[in-house]
Amino acid sequence: MSLIYGHRGARGEAPENTLASFQLCLQSGVTRCELDLHLSKDGQLMVIHDASLKRTTGRRGKVSQHTAEQLMQIDARHNTPAWPTPCPIPTLEQLFNLCPFEHWQLEVKEASRTRAAHIVKAIDELSARFSLQDKIIITSSSRTVLRAAQRLAPHLARGLVAEYAWLDPIKVALRYQCQMLVLDWPLCTEQRLAKAQQAGLHVSVWTVNEPALMRRLAGCGADSLITDFPGLAIATLGNH
């Protein structure tokens, strides 16, 4: 049976990548999550999808131009299902403290070599402090990030995020010694799924929100599904 990951928490039901969203994901019975990381001005791991603040907070500027303390004051429910209370941008440290997930997919966006090195080191240090090294995987579509992870934290699991198939995603994943292939669902053909699993890769598919699609991908043998609606996924596929 396919495992279920909450996409940015429970993005379809609460403000994405906020504590409220991750708590809702856990309350629905889903104990795995996917989230996105950027570094603050002072080198803290902030849980937010975009490099810019605009979409989720309505503010101008970039995550990297503000300190963690400043970012933790900013309400991130700007583009979201109606939510009654402010939802500040959290740090990964806060989530590690407050959310007992069994497994975390930590997606790192495109980064320069220097920034990629900083973010990988920060993930390594924080996951070590919380004894979570075996419960996290660093995922990215960026070769720069995967290369940095391979070099600086080879003991942490890696996953390639693939949205396009112009390069064979399985080959690329194996080149960076990844354990996981995170596929955009239209790329998850039965043939590619079988080939990836034969190569020893866990195949995680995103973003799977329709019950019929959940059933189809689970039926094909996808190892895990990433969904905006973790409660719906549990109701559709049963609790595992």
N, C-alpha and C positions, 0 to 999 in steps of 0.2 A: 504493500500500500504506500501511497505517496505521503511524505511528511508535509506539513503546512508551515509556511513562514508568513508572518504578518509584514506587509509591505509598508515601510516607514511607520510601523506600528499597525494601526487599523485605519489607514488613510481614507477609506471610504466613509468612515463614521466619525472621525475626530480629526483635529488639526494635525497634519502629517509631521512626523519626526518630533513630536512633543511628548512630554511625560504622560499627558492625558491619553494620547494615542497608544503608547506602549502599555499603559496600565489596562486600557480597554482590550487590547490584544490578549493580555494574560487572563483577564476576566472571562474572555470568551473561550478559554481553554487551550489557546495556542501558545506553546512555550518556546517558539523559535521566532526570531525576527530578522528583518533586513533593514538597514539604515544607511545614511550617507554622512560622510565626514568632510569637514574643512577645518583648517587651522585658523585660530584667532590671531590677532596681532601679537599677542604674548605667548603664542605657541601651544594653546590649549585645543583639545579636540572638541569641536562643536558639531552637534548633530543637526545638519541642515543640508538640503539637496543642492541648492544653487550656490554659486560663488557670490552672487548678488543677493541683497536683502529684499529686493523689490517684490517678487512674486508672493512670498509667504508673509511678509511683514508690512508691505506698502512703503517701507523706508528706502531712502537712497543709499548708495554706497555698497561696499563689499564687506564680506565677513572678515577678510584679512586686514581691514582698516580699523577694526574695533577690538578692544580687549575682551576677554571672556566675561569679565564683570559687566561691561557695557552691554554685550550681547545677551546676557542672562536677564537684562531688564526689558528686552524688546519682545513684544507680543507677536507670536507667529501664527495667528489664526485668520489672517487677512483673506485667504483664497479658499475658504474651507467650509465644510458643513457647519451649520450654526452651532456655536459652542458658547455656553453661558459665562465662562470665566476666562481670564487672561491665560495664555499658554506661552510662557517664555521659551526662547531657544535654549535647549538643555546642553550641558556638556556630557560627553560620553561617561565621564567619571560619575556624574549624578545618576545616569541610567544603570551603570554597573552597581552602584550603591543600592538603588531602589527597585530594580526590576530583575527578579530571579529567572531569567531566560536560560533554557538548556543549551541553546546555541545561537550565535550571533553572526550574521553576514554583514561585515563592515565594508561598505563600498566606498572606495576612494576615487574621486573624479580625476580628470586630467590634471597633471601637475608638472612643473619644471623639475629637473633632476634634484635641485636643492630642496624644493618643497616636498617632493616625493620622499626623499631621505628623512626629512624632519618628521613627516607624518607617520612613516613606518616605524621610526624609533619611538615616537610618542605612543603608538598603539602597543608596541612591544613592552614598553615600560609599564603602561597602565594595566595591560592584561596580566603581566607578571605580578604587579602589586595586588591584584584581586584574585590571583591564581586561576585565571580564566584562559590560559594559553591554549588549552585543548578544547575550549568551547567557542573559539572564534575562528573566522576565516577572513582574510583580507581579499576582497574582490575588486576588480577594476577592469575597464576596457582599455586602460592605458598601459602600453608596453613599458613605459618609463616607471610606472608604479610597481608593476609586477617584477621588473628587473631589480628595483630597489629592495622589494620584499625578499626576493630570492637571495640577494647579496647580504642584506643587513639583518634579516630575521628568518633564516632558512628553516628554523624550527616551527614557524607559524604556517598554517595551511594557507594556500592561495587558490583563487578562482578567477577564471577569465569571464568577463561579462561580454556577451556577443549579441549585437543588435543587427549586424549585417553579415552576409556569408561570402563577401567577395574574397576573403582569405579563408581557407579552411579552418574554422574555429577549433576543431579538435587538434589539428597540427599545432596551432598557436598555443593552445592550452598545454600541450605536452612539452613544447619547447621551453616554457617557463615552469615546468614540473608542477603544474596545477593539480589539485585533487578534485576540483569542481569546475563544471562548465555551466555558466548561468546564461540560459538562452531566452531571448525574446520569443514568445510562444509561436509566432509564425515560422520560426526556424526549426521548431521541434518536430521534424518528420520522424516517422518510425525508423527509417533507415539511419538517420543521423543519431537518434537516441541509442539504437542498438550498437552502432559503431563506437560511440563515445563510451558507453558502458563496457564494451569489450576492451577498450583501452584503459579501463580502470577509473574512469571519471564518474563522479556523482553528478547527475544532470538535474539542475534546478531551473524551473521555467517561470517566467514572469510576463506580464502581470495578468493573472488568471482570475477573472471576476465573474464569469458566467457559469452557472451550475453545469450546463451541458459540456462546456469546455473543460471544466474541472474533471468531470466524469470521463471524458474522452482521453485527456492526458494521463490521468491516473490509470485508466484501462490500458493505455499503451506502455505503462511501466515507468513513467517519469519518477525520478527518486524523490523530488520535492516540488511543490508549487508555491509561488510567492503571490499573495493576494491582498487587495485593499480591504477585503471583507472576510477576516478570519472566522467570524461567527458563522457566516454563510457557508464557508468551506467545510467547517466541522459538521454543520447540519447536512451538507450534501454528501460528504465522504465518510462521515463517522469520525469519532475521536481517536486519533492514534498519535 
